[in-house]
Amino acid sequence: MIKKTAIFLLITVVCALGSEGWRLNVIFNNDRHGGIEPAPATFMNPETPPPLGKLPSEAAVVADRRAQSAERGEGFLYLDQGDIYQGAPVGSLTKGEAIVEAYNLLLPDIVTIGNHEFDNGLDNLLGLVEASNFTWLSANTIDLSTGEPLKGVKPYIIKDFTLPDGSTLRVGIIGITTIDTKYMSFPENTAGIEILDEVETANLYADSLKTHYGADFVIASCHMGLPFDARAAYTQLNETSAQFDEGHYGGIDMVEMAGRLKNVDVAFGGHIHIGYSTPWEDPRTHVLVFQNYAQGTGFGGVSFVFDVGSKVFLGYEPIATDNCLATLFSEEFWPNPEMLALVDSLAGESEKGLAEVVGSATAFLPRGDAAQNRVGHITCDAMIEATGADISTTNMGGVRAEIAAGDITKKAVFEVMPFDNKLVVVPVTGKEVVEIVERMAGKYSGALVGGMKVLFDPRSKRVVELSIGGARVDSSAVYNFATTDYVYYSYGIPQFEAVAVDRVKFTGLLARDAIERWIAAHSPVEPGVDDRWKNID
């Protein structure tokens, strides 16, 4: 296959060809996290949010594009890069069953296993796989009891498409799951699996698909993400001649992945909730990486164009409203009636009792960075109030939603904290407090904290000043530090691990219940934030 050139040349070639090339149309998504219900887009406008159709609208897009592709003699694929259910009540409370039922109507060609697919354990995931009328992929997730891929999960699939001249274009799709999954889940949830190196596995299967199975075009569907600034990531990666962003656990992102892939033509990412309206192209390998935002608020769409005679991949054409991405405004993408009825039924059944009002907010309560994340601050304050601890912290990614102005329901709190994480209190020294805060802040240049004020240098990733209870932290004093059992078990914080288990207080209190109690006690909740976190400019 002739290797493709830079993106601007690709676009020029595709536009010049017009209708002469054959098209493989792909709709893609990632990190739905149970976001199937129509909902207001408060992230766009908190006061007058436009309505989003979510999965019912996306189902209409998929059905239309699938039918159009068949009529025109073009190919069609729907690819999902994983984390399909954990997050919204309809997903979390049914442990994924409701989302699989909806997907059985949507019928994606593949879903790649994401780290959150293990949130209810391996047996639950295998049950979801068995209930699915679609294919799950993960080439690098291995069942330790068999040494093979998980039961019912395939490492790859092959799709054959008939071209206008009667020949066949063979497409191979490989599923890759982030190696960080082992560290981002509770240990018991992934005890029976091993996750192999992402790059080595992808390259092994890509070589086999092209060499032994005659694939003309290979796609990597990865539950691994493009970072918030791919260009900066690439620059730093090459300046250091090392991994750009090891993240918290040591896994790689899609910038590094794309630069190391062989025999892979294009890739689709997820895991990091940032969308790219135009794909990232690695300057050396020329692998294109596509990625959507999260929560089912939109979809991605792209046509891959091939020369019919030679089967050479010529480039891509965007087929969404914002280049390769589109927001699922319900007035623009009218919902599919059958999917809408199913989603309404699934949500209504799973969300009984969640309409109860627990408090109110005078205005929209945002998330954001460590300084501006009002919902994160509430979460940390609630942890202290519920446990009597001196200070607290939680992970940025654990706070999943904003809170709208007006009545706050149990459902709204659930969307903030959909995980059944419980509160833990660990006694640590002041010196260790500083070290823990620096570790928590490293990835995001900030951490969600309570009971303390922090002045932080994002360049050195070091705490400059830290006070607790209005006094400078005493390095030798002992402070009771509240966090979630997820952070305690999964973040690998050595200062927590060094404390004897019999000194750790496992409260059994759900973080979600603590947030509910705090909101009830402090309503109406104001939107303003305090000065608990400041970064040096």
C-alpha positions as CSV (number, residue, x, y, z in Angstrom):
1,M,0.0,0.0,0.0
2,I,1.3,3.5,-0.9
3,K,1.7,5.4,2.4
4,K,-0.3,8.5,2.7
5,T,1.1,12.0,2.8
6,A,0.4,15.0,5.1
7,I,-3.2,15.8,5.9
8,F,-3.5,18.9,3.7
9,L,-2.4,16.9,0.7
10,L,-4.8,14.1,1.6
11,I,-7.7,16.6,1.6
12,T,-6.6,18.0,-1.7
13,V,-6.4,14.5,-3.3
14,V,-9.8,13.5,-2.0
15,C,-11.5,16.7,-3.0
16,A,-10.0,16.4,-6.5
17,L,-11.2,12.8,-6.9
18,G,-14.8,13.8,-6.1
19,S,-17.0,10.7,-6.6
20,E,-14.3,8.6,-8.4
21,G,-13.0,7.0,-5.2
22,W,-14.8,4.3,-3.2
23,R,-15.8,5.3,0.3
24,L,-15.8,3.5,3.6
25,N,-18.0,5.6,5.9
26,V,-17.3,5.4,9.6
27,I,-19.4,6.7,12.5
28,F,-17.4,6.5,15.8
29,N,-17.8,7.3,19.5
30,N,-16.0,6.7,22.8
31,D,-16.5,7.1,26.5
32,R,-20.3,7.1,26.5
33,H,-20.4,6.4,30.3
34,G,-24.1,5.6,30.2
35,G,-25.0,8.8,28.5
36,I,-27.9,7.5,26.4
37,E,-30.8,9.7,27.7
38,P,-31.6,13.0,26.0
39,A,-30.4,15.9,28.2
40,P,-29.7,19.6,28.2
41,A,-26.2,20.7,27.2
42,T,-25.4,22.6,30.4
43,F,-21.7,22.4,29.5
44,M,-22.5,24.8,26.6
45,N,-24.9,27.2,28.2
46,P,-25.8,26.7,31.9
47,E,-28.7,29.1,31.8
48,T,-30.4,28.2,28.6
49,P,-28.9,24.9,27.5
50,P,-29.8,23.5,24.1
51,P,-31.4,20.0,24.2
52,L,-29.2,17.0,23.2
53,G,-30.8,13.9,21.7
54,K,-27.9,11.7,22.7
55,L,-28.3,8.0,21.7
56,P,-31.7,8.3,20.1
57,S,-30.4,11.0,17.9
58,E,-27.2,9.1,17.2
59,A,-29.2,6.0,16.3
60,A,-31.0,8.0,13.7
61,V,-27.6,9.2,12.2
62,V,-26.3,5.6,12.2
63,A,-29.4,4.2,10.6
64,D,-29.5,6.9,7.9
65,R,-25.7,6.6,7.1
66,R,-25.9,2.8,7.1
67,A,-28.8,2.9,4.6
68,Q,-27.2,5.5,2.4
69,S,-24.0,3.6,2.3
70,A,-25.8,0.5,1.2
71,E,-27.7,2.4,-1.5
72,R,-24.5,3.9,-2.9
73,G,-22.5,0.7,-2.8
74,E,-20.2,2.2,-0.1
75,G,-19.0,0.6,3.0
76,F,-20.1,1.4,6.5
77,L,-18.7,0.8,10.0
78,Y,-19.8,1.9,13.5
79,L,-16.9,1.8,16.0
80,D,-17.0,2.4,19.7
81,Q,-13.8,2.7,21.7
82,G,-15.2,1.6,25.1
83,D,-16.3,2.8,28.6
84,I,-19.9,2.4,27.5
85,Y,-21.9,2.2,30.7
86,Q,-20.3,3.4,34.0
87,G,-21.4,7.0,34.8
88,A,-25.1,7.7,34.3
89,P,-27.6,6.0,36.6
90,V,-29.1,4.0,33.7
91,G,-25.7,2.5,33.1
92,S,-24.3,2.2,36.6
93,L,-27.3,0.9,38.4
94,T,-27.9,-1.8,35.8
95,K,-24.2,-2.7,35.7
96,G,-24.2,-2.1,32.0
97,E,-27.2,-4.3,31.1
98,A,-29.4,-1.4,30.0
99,I,-26.6,0.0,27.7
100,V,-26.0,-3.4,26.1
101,E,-29.7,-3.7,25.5
102,A,-29.7,-0.3,23.8
103,Y,-26.5,-1.2,21.8
104,N,-28.3,-4.4,20.7
105,L,-30.6,-2.1,18.8
106,L,-27.9,0.2,17.6
107,L,-25.7,-2.7,16.5
108,P,-22.2,-1.3,16.4
109,D,-19.7,-3.3,14.4
110,I,-17.3,-3.4,17.4
111,V,-16.9,-2.2,20.9
112,T,-13.4,-2.1,22.4
113,I,-13.2,-2.9,26.1
114,G,-12.4,0.1,28.2
115,N,-11.1,0.2,31.8
116,H,-14.5,1.0,33.3
117,E,-15.9,-2.1,31.8
118,F,-14.2,-3.9,34.7
119,D,-15.9,-1.7,37.4
120,N,-18.2,-4.5,38.5
121,G,-15.7,-7.2,38.1
122,L,-14.7,-9.7,35.4
123,D,-17.8,-11.9,35.7
124,N,-20.1,-8.9,35.1
125,L,-18.1,-8.0,32.0
126,L,-18.3,-11.5,30.7
127,G,-22.0,-11.5,31.3
128,L,-22.4,-8.3,29.3
129,V,-20.3,-9.8,26.4
130,E,-22.6,-12.9,26.4
131,A,-25.7,-10.7,26.3
132,S,-24.4,-8.6,23.3
133,N,-25.5,-9.0,19.7
134,F,-22.3,-7.2,18.7
135,T,-18.6,-7.9,18.9
136,W,-16.4,-6.9,21.7
137,L,-12.7,-6.5,21.0
138,S,-9.5,-6.5,23.0
139,A,-6.4,-8.1,21.6
140,N,-4.2,-7.4,24.7
141,T,-6.6,-8.4,27.5
142,I,-5.8,-12.0,28.5
143,D,-7.6,-14.4,30.8
144,L,-4.9,-15.7,33.1
145,S,-6.7,-19.0,33.5
146,T,-6.5,-19.8,29.8
147,G,-3.7,-17.6,28.5
148,E,-6.2,-16.5,25.8
149,P,-8.3,-13.5,25.1
150,L,-11.4,-13.2,27.3
151,K,-14.3,-15.6,26.6
152,G,-16.4,-14.1,23.8
153,V,-14.0,-11.3,23.2
154,K,-12.1,-11.2,19.9
155,P,-8.7,-9.7,19.3
156,Y,-9.7,-8.4,15.9
157,I,-12.3,-8.8,13.2
158,I,-12.1,-8.8,9.4
159,K,-14.7,-7.0,7.2
160,D,-14.8,-7.6,3.5
161,F,-16.4,-4.9,1.3
162,T,-17.2,-5.4,-2.4
163,L,-15.8,-2.6,-4.7
164,P,-17.5,-1.4,-7.9
165,D,-15.2,-3.6,-10.0
166,G,-16.2,-6.7,-8.2
167,S,-13.0,-7.0,-6.2
168,T,-12.8,-7.1,-2.4
169,L,-11.4,-4.6,0.0
170,R,-10.4,-6.4,3.2
171,V,-10.4,-4.3,6.4
172,G,-8.9,-5.5,9.7
173,I,-9.9,-3.9,13.0
174,I,-7.8,-4.6,16.1
175,G,-9.1,-3.7,19.7
176,I,-6.6,-2.4,22.2
177,T,-7.3,-1.7,25.9
178,T,-5.1,0.6,28.0
179,I,-2.6,-1.2,30.2
180,D,-3.5,1.3,32.9
181,T,-6.8,-0.7,33.4
182,K,-5.0,-3.0,35.9
183,Y,-4.2,0.0,38.1
184,M,-7.4,2.0,37.5
185,S,-9.7,-0.6,38.9
186,F,-10.0,-2.2,42.3
187,P,-7.5,-5.0,42.4
188,E,-10.2,-7.8,42.8
189,N,-11.9,-6.6,39.6
190,T,-8.9,-7.3,37.4
191,A,-7.2,-10.1,39.4
192,G,-7.9,-12.7,36.7
193,I,-6.5,-10.8,33.7
194,E,-3.3,-9.6,32.2
195,I,-3.1,-6.7,29.8
196,L,-0.3,-6.9,27.3
197,D,1.8,-4.1,25.9
198,E,-0.4,-2.0,23.7
199,V,2.1,-1.2,20.9
200,E,3.6,-4.7,20.7
201,T,0.2,-6.3,20.6
202,A,-1.2,-3.9,17.9
203,N,1.8,-4.3,15.7
204,L,1.8,-8.1,16.1
205,Y,-1.8,-8.4,14.9
206,A,-1.5,-5.7,12.3
207,D,1.5,-7.6,10.7
208,S,-0.5,-10.8,10.8
209,L,-3.6,-9.2,9.3
210,K,-1.6,-7.8,6.3
211,T,0.8,-10.6,5.9
212,H,-1.3,-13.7,6.5
213,Y,-4.9,-12.6,6.1
214,G,-4.6,-10.2,3.2
215,A,-5.9,-7.1,4.8
216,D,-5.7,-4.0,2.6
217,F,-6.4,-1.6,5.4
218,V,-5.9,-1.9,9.2
219,I,-7.7,0.1,11.9
220,A,-6.7,0.2,15.6
221,S,-9.7,0.8,17.9
222,C,-8.0,1.8,21.1
223,H,-9.3,2.7,24.6
224,M,-6.3,5.0,24.9
225,G,-6.5,8.7,24.4
226,L,-5.1,11.7,22.6
227,P,-4.1,14.2,25.2
228,F,-5.6,17.7,25.5
229,D,-2.8,19.1,23.3
230,A,-1.4,16.5,20.9
231,R,1.1,18.9,19.3
232,A,2.6,19.8,22.6
233,A,2.7,16.2,23.6
234,Y,4.5,15.2,20.4
235,T,7.0,18.0,20.8
236,Q,7.9,17.1,24.4
237,L,8.0,13.4,23.6
238,N,10.6,14.1,20.9
239,E,12.6,16.6,23.0
240,T,13.0,14.1,25.8
241,S,13.4,11.0,23.7
242,A,11.1,9.4,26.2
243,Q,7.5,8.9,27.0
244,F,5.7,12.3,26.9
245,D,3.0,11.6,29.5
246,E,3.3,8.5,31.6
247,G,0.1,9.6,33.2
248,H,-0.4,8.4,36.8
249,Y,0.3,4.8,36.2
250,G,2.8,4.6,33.4
251,G,0.7,3.9,30.3
252,I,1.1,5.7,27.0
253,D,-1.3,8.0,25.1
254,M,-2.3,7.9,21.5
255,V,0.4,10.4,20.4
256,E,3.1,8.0,21.4
257,M,1.1,5.0,20.2
258,A,0.6,6.5,16.7
259,G,4.3,7.1,16.5
260,R,5.2,3.5,17.2
261,L,2.5,1.7,15.1
262,K,3.5,-0.4,12.1
263,N,1.1,-1.7,9.4
264,V,-1.8,0.3,11.0
265,D,-3.4,2.9,8.7
266,V,-5.7,4.7,11.0
267,A,-6.6,4.6,14.7
268,F,-9.5,5.7,16.9
269,G,-9.0,6.7,20.5
270,G,-10.9,7.3,23.7
271,H,-10.2,7.2,27.5
272,I,-9.3,10.9,27.6
273,H,-12.4,13.0,27.2
274,I,-11.3,15.5,24.5
275,G,-12.5,15.5,21.0
276,Y,-10.5,16.4,17.8
277,S,-12.5,17.8,14.9
278,T,-9.6,17.0,12.7
279,P,-7.4,13.9,13.3
280,W,-3.9,13.9,14.8
281,E,-1.4,12.7,12.2
282,D,1.9,11.4,13.3
283,P,4.6,13.2,11.3
284,R,6.6,10.0,10.8
285,T,4.3,7.1,10.6
286,H,1.4,9.2,9.1
287,V,-1.1,7.2,11.2
288,L,-4.3,9.3,11.6
289,V,-6.0,9.2,15.0
290,F,-9.6,10.2,15.4
291,Q,-11.3,10.9,18.8
292,N,-14.6,12.2,20.0
293,Y,-15.7,13.9,23.2
294,A,-17.5,11.9,26.0
295,Q,-20.9,11.2,27.6
296,G,-22.7,10.6,24.3
297,T,-23.1,14.3,23.6
298,G,-22.0,13.9,20.0
299,F,-20.5,11.6,17.4
300,G,-17.7,11.4,15.0
301,G,-18.0,10.8,11.2
302,V,-15.4,10.2,8.5
303,S,-15.2,8.7,5.1
304,F,-12.0,6.8,4.1
305,V,-11.5,7.0,0.3
306,F,-9.8,4.3,-1.7
307,D,-8.7,4.0,-5.4
308,V,-10.8,1.1,-6.7
309,G,-8.2,-0.5,-9.0
310,S,-5.3,-0.5,-6.7
311,K,-7.1,-0.4,-3.3
312,V,-4.7,2.4,-2.3
313,F,-6.0,4.5,0.7
314,L,-6.2,8.0,-0.7
315,G,-7.3,9.9,2.4
316,Y,-10.3,11.0,4.4
317,E,-13.4,13.2,4.1
318,P,-15.2,14.6,7.2
319,I,-18.9,13.7,7.3
320,A,-19.9,15.5,10.4
321,T,-21.0,19.1,11.0
322,D,-17.7,20.3,12.6
323,N,-15.3,18.5,10.3
324,C,-15.1,15.0,11.8
325,L,-17.3,15.7,14.9
326,A,-20.9,16.7,15.5
327,T,-22.9,17.7,18.6
328,L,-26.2,15.8,18.8
329,F,-28.6,18.7,19.1
330,S,-32.0,17.1,19.0
331,E,-33.4,19.8,16.8
332,E,-30.7,19.1,14.2
333,F,-30.6,15.3,14.6
334,W,-34.2,14.2,15.1
335,P,-34.3,11.1,17.5
336,N,-35.0,7.7,16.2
337,P,-38.4,6.8,17.7
338,E,-37.7,3.2,18.4
339,M,-34.4,4.0,20.3
340,L,-36.1,6.9,22.1
341,A,-38.9,4.6,23.4
342,L,-36.3,2.0,24.5
343,V,-34.1,4.6,26.2
344,D,-37.1,6.1,28.0
345,S,-38.1,2.7,29.2
346,L,-34.7,1.7,30.4
347,A,-34.1,5.0,32.2
348,G,-37.5,5.0,33.8
349,E,-37.0,1.5,35.2
350,S,-33.5,2.0,36.5
351,E,-33.9,5.5,38.0
352,K,-36.9,4.9,40.3
353,G,-36.5,7.0,43.5
354,L,-33.8,9.3,42.0
355,A,-36.2,12.2,41.4
356,E,-36.2,13.0,45.2
357,V,-34.9,16.5,45.9
358,V,-32.1,16.7,48.4
359,G,-31.3,20.4,48.2
360,S,-30.9,23.3,45.8
361,A,-28.3,25.5,44.1
362,T,-28.7,29.2,43.5
363,A,-26.8,29.0,40.2
364,F,-24.9,26.5,38.0
365,L,-22.2,24.6,39.9
366,P,-19.3,24.0,37.5
367,R,-16.4,21.6,37.4
368,G,-13.0,22.7,36.0
369,D,-9.5,23.0,37.3
370,A,-8.4,22.6,40.9
371,A,-9.2,26.3,41.7
372,Q,-12.6,26.6,39.9
373,N,-14.1,23.1,40.4
374,R,-17.0,23.9,42.7
375,V,-18.5,20.4,42.5
376,G,-15.1,19.0,43.4
377,H,-14.7,21.3,46.4
378,I,-18.2,20.2,47.6
379,T,-17.1,16.6,47.3
380,C,-14.0,17.2,49.4
381,D,-15.8,19.2,52.0
382,A,-18.5,16.5,52.2
383,M,-15.8,13.9,52.9
384,I,-14.5,15.9,55.8
385,E,-17.9,16.6,57.2
386,A,-18.9,12.9,57.0
387,T,-15.7,11.5,58.5
388,G,-14.4,14.2,60.9
389,A,-11.1,14.1,59.1
390,D,-8.7,17.1,59.0
391,I,-8.2,17.2,55.3
392,S,-9.4,15.4,52.1
393,T,-8.7,14.7,48.5
394,T,-10.2,12.9,45.6
395,N,-9.3,12.3,42.0
396,M,-10.3,14.8,39.3
397,G,-11.7,12.1,37.1
398,G,-14.0,10.8,39.9
399,V,-16.1,14.0,39.9
400,R,-18.2,13.3,36.8
401,A,-20.8,16.0,36.3
402,E,-21.8,19.6,37.0
403,I,-24.9,20.5,38.9
404,A,-27.6,22.7,37.4
405,A,-29.2,25.6,39.1
406,G,-32.4,24.9,41.1
407,D,-33.5,21.7,42.8
408,I,-30.8,19.1,43.2
409,T,-32.1,15.6,43.0
410,K,-30.6,12.3,43.9
411,K,-30.1,11.7,40.2
412,A,-27.9,14.8,39.9
413,V,-25.8,13.7,42.8
414,F,-25.5,10.2,41.3
415,E,-24.2,11.7,38.1
416,V,-21.6,13.6,40.0
417,M,-20.4,10.4,41.8
418,P,-21.7,7.3,39.9
419,F,-19.1,5.0,41.5
420,D,-19.8,3.1,44.7
421,N,-16.6,4.5,46.2
422,K,-16.5,4.5,50.0
423,L,-14.6,6.9,52.3
424,V,-11.4,6.0,53.9
425,V,-9.4,8.0,56.5
426,V,-5.6,7.5,56.7
427,P,-3.3,9.1,59.4
428,V,-0.3,10.7,57.8
429,T,2.4,13.2,58.7
430,G,2.4,16.8,57.4
431,K,5.5,15.9,55.3
432,E,3.5,13.1,53.7
433,V,0.5,15.4,53.2
434,V,2.7,17.6,51.0
435,E,4.0,14.6,49.1
436,I,0.5,13.2,48.5
437,V,-0.9,16.5,47.3
438,E,2.1,16.8,44.8
439,R,1.4,13.3,43.6
440,M,-2.3,13.9,43.1
441,A,-1.6,17.3,41.4
442,G,1.0,16.1,39.0
443,K,-1.1,15.0,36.1
444,Y,-3.5,18.0,36.1
445,S,-1.3,20.7,37.6
446,G,-3.8,20.8,40.5
447,A,-5.7,18.6,42.9
448,L,-9.1,18.5,44.5
449,V,-8.6,19.1,48.2
450,G,-10.5,20.0,51.3
451,G,-9.4,21.4,54.7
452,M,-6.3,23.0,53.3
453,K,-4.9,25.9,51.3
454,V,-2.3,25.1,48.7
455,L,0.1,27.3,46.6
456,F,1.4,25.2,43.8
457,D,4.0,25.6,41.1
458,P,2.8,23.8,38.0
459,R,6.2,24.0,36.3
460,S,8.1,22.2,39.0
461,K,5.0,20.3,40.1
462,R,5.8,21.1,43.7
463,V,3.9,22.6,46.6
464,V,5.2,26.0,47.6
465,E,3.0,26.6,50.6
466,L,0.4,24.5,52.4
467,S,-1.7,25.3,55.4
468,I,-4.2,23.3,57.4
469,G,-6.8,24.9,59.7
470,G,-5.2,28.3,59.1
471,A,-1.7,27.3,60.2
472,R,1.3,26.3,58.1
473,V,1.5,22.5,57.8
474,D,3.6,20.9,60.6
475,S,5.8,18.3,58.8
476,S,6.0,16.1,61.9
477,A,2.3,16.4,63.0
478,V,-0.2,13.7,62.1
479,Y,-3.3,14.6,60.2
480,N,-6.3,12.5,59.4
481,F,-6.6,12.4,55.6
482,A,-9.9,11.4,54.0
483,T,-10.1,10.0,50.5
484,T,-12.0,7.3,48.6
485,D,-11.2,3.6,48.7
486,Y,-10.6,3.9,44.9
487,V,-7.7,6.4,45.4
488,Y,-6.5,4.4,48.4
489,Y,-6.3,1.1,46.6
490,S,-5.7,2.1,43.0
491,Y,-3.5,5.2,42.9
492,G,-0.4,3.5,44.3
493,I,0.3,6.3,46.8
494,P,3.2,5.0,48.9
495,Q,2.4,7.3,51.8
496,F,-1.0,5.7,52.2
497,E,0.4,2.2,51.6
498,A,3.0,2.6,54.3
499,V,0.3,3.1,57.0
500,A,-0.6,-0.2,58.8
501,V,-4.1,-1.3,57.8
502,D,-5.2,-1.5,61.4
503,R,-4.6,2.3,61.6
504,V,-6.7,3.0,58.6
505,K,-10.4,3.8,59.1
506,F,-12.6,2.2,56.5
507,T,-15.9,4.0,57.2
508,G,-18.2,2.1,54.8
509,L,-19.8,5.5,53.9
510,L,-20.5,6.0,50.2
511,A,-18.9,9.2,48.9
512,R,-22.2,9.8,47.1
513,D,-24.2,9.7,50.3
514,A,-21.7,12.1,51.9
515,I,-22.3,14.6,49.1
516,E,-26.1,14.2,49.5
517,R,-25.9,15.0,53.2
518,W,-23.6,18.0,52.6
519,I,-26.0,19.4,50.0
520,A,-29.0,18.9,52.3
521,A,-27.2,20.6,55.2
522,H,-25.8,23.6,53.1
523,S,-28.6,24.4,50.7
524,P,-29.1,26.6,49.0
525,V,-25.6,26.0,47.6
526,E,-23.8,29.0,46.2
527,P,-21.6,28.8,43.1
528,G,-18.6,30.8,44.4
529,V,-15.2,29.1,45.0
530,D,-12.6,29.9,47.7
531,D,-8.9,30.2,47.6
532,R,-8.0,26.6,48.6
533,W,-5.9,26.1,45.5
534,K,-3.7,28.6,43.7
535,N,-1.1,28.1,41.0
536,I,1.9,30.3,40.6
537,D,1.6,32.2,37.3
